[in-house]
Amino acid sequence: MKTGCPVIVTKNLSPTLVNGMIGTVVDVNRESVLVRIGQKIVPFEPVVFDKYVYFHRHHIFIKLKCIITNFGN
C-alpha cells in the first residue's frame, strides 16, 4: 500500500465511517495509514487481536479497492 492507492473501508467504525466507503491513501507510516475520505483525513491504526496466548494479529480495517493483474498480455 502506498500514497495515492484507492482503498475501501471493511468494517463499520462509526456512524459516519461505514463499511464500503472509498478513500485515497495520503500517507503510510509505522503507526497508521492516513486516508482521505471526502474532505476528511482519517487515521487508520492497527488493532491487536489476541487469538491465543502466543499469537497477536495486527489488523487495519481497509483494503485496496481494486487489484490489477497481468496475465502476460
C-alpha positions, -999 to 999 in steps of 0.1 A, spaced: 0 0 0 14 34 -9 3 70 -13 -24 75 -39 -39 40 -37 -77 38 -37 -89 19 -6 -122 7 8 -133 6 45 -141 -30 55 -159 -25 89 -184 -1 104 -162 20 126 -186 49 135 -220 62 123 -202 83 97 -173 59 88 -190 28 75 -182 -4 55 -179 3 18 -167 39 19 -140 46 -6 -109 68 0 -74 75 -11 -42 68 9 -25 101 19 4 88 40 16 54 53 38 52 84 46 27 112 18 39 134 -11 44 110 -24 48 74 -39 82 67 -68 81 42 -87 109 26 -124 102 26 -144 131 12 -129 162 27 -116 145 59 -83 128 65 -89 97 87 -61 78 105 -64 40 105 -44 25 133 -36 -12 137 -60 -31 160 -45 -60 180 -64 -92 182 -53 -117 209 -65 -150 195 -43 -173 215 -17 -169 243 12 -167 219 -4 -151 189 -10 -114 182 -25 -101 149 -25 -65 139 -53 -55 115 -62 -23 98 -98 -22 86 -91 -10 50 -81 -29 18 -71 -20 -17 -102 -10 -38 -90 -27 -70 -63 -51 -79 -47 -50 -114 -33 -83 -127 -14 -90 -159 -18 -124 -175 11 -120 -199 -8 -98 -224 
